[in-house]
Amino acid sequence: MSARGLKFLDNWMAQQLPIVARGDPIAASDLADQLMTAAEKAGIRADEINGEVASVFEVIFEAMRRRKRTG
């Protein structure tokens, strides 16, 4: 994953994860699709995001699962 791709992934997830249910695989799948669409619109190639990870879905789902509950 390029430094630019990693920064985009990190920032995007920080904005999106707080608004989804914790550990929801359907939401994770939707977010993976949304992430790749947002990256493309930002001029970031898919290989810059998923070049070093086996699955963008797995990265998002694991981040959702590990996210601390608020409130």
DOLO-396598 format. One line per 10 residues: number of its first residue (from 1); their letters; for each residue x, y, z of C-alpha. Coordinates in nm, 2 decimals, padded with zeros to 4 digits, m for minus. Each point is the difference from the previous one (the first is absolute). Last residue first. Example, Ala and Ser with C-alpha at 12.3 -4.5 7.8 and 13.67 -1.06 7.14 Angstrom:
<atoms>
2) SA) 01.37:m00.11:00.71 | m00.14:m00.34:00.07
</atoms>
This chain:
<atoms>
71) GTRKRRRMAE) m02.17:00.64:02.51 | 00.27:m00.12:m00.23 | 00.09:m00.36:m00.08 | 00.36:m00.06:m00.09 | 00.08:m00.10:m00.35 | 00.16:m00.34:m00.02 | m00.29:m00.16:m00.20 | m00.03:00.30:m00.23 | 00.38:00.00:m00.07 | m00.02:m00.38:m00.07
61) FIVEFVSAVE) m00.28:00.05:m00.24 | 00.18:00.29:m00.18 | 00.32:m00.20:m00.04 | m00.19:m00.31:m00.10 | m00.20:00.18:m00.26 | 00.31:00.16:m00.15 | 00.13:m00.36:m00.05 | 00.34:m00.15:m00.02 | 00.17:00.32:00.09 | 00.33:00.12:m00.14
51) GNIEDARIGA) m00.11:00.14:m00.35 | m00.35:00.06:00.12 | m00.01:00.38:00.02 | 00.27:00.11:m00.25 | m00.11:m00.30:m00.22 | m00.35:00.15:m00.03 | 00.14:00.32:m00.15 | m00.03:00.33:00.19 | m00.14:00.29:m00.21 | m00.23:00.13:00.27
41) KEAATMLQDA) m00.30:m00.13:m00.19 | 00.16:m00.34:m00.02 | 00.07:00.01:00.38 | m00.37:00.09:00.06 | m00.12:m00.29:m00.21 | 00.24:m00.24:00.17 | m00.11:00.11:00.34 | m00.37:m00.02:m00.08 | 00.04:m00.36:m00.11 | 00.19:m00.09:00.31
31) LDSAAIPDGR) m00.26:00.19:00.21 | m00.28:m00.21:m00.15 | 00.18:m00.32:00.08 | 00.07:00.13:00.36 | m00.37:00.09:00.04 | m00.10:m00.35:m00.11 | 00.26:m00.15:00.24 | m00.13:00.20:00.30 | 00.27:m00.01:00.27 | m00.10:00.34:00.16
21) AVIPLQQAMW) m00.28:00.17:m00.17 | 00.09:00.29:m00.22 | 00.04:00.37:00.05 | 00.33:00.00:00.20 | 00.16:m00.20:m00.27 | m00.03:00.25:m00.28 | 00.22:00.30:00.09 | 00.29:m00.20:00.16 | m00.03:m00.25:m00.29 | 00.05:00.27:m00.26
11) NDLFKLGRAS) 00.30:00.14:00.18 | 00.18:m00.33:00.04 | m00.08:m00.12:m00.35 | 00.12:00.33:m00.15 | 00.32:00.00:00.20 | 00.06:m00.36:m00.09 | m00.05:00.07:m00.37 | 00.23:00.30:00.00 | 00.27:m00.20:00.19 | m00.04:m00.27:m00.27
1) M) m00.14:m00.34:00.09
</atoms>
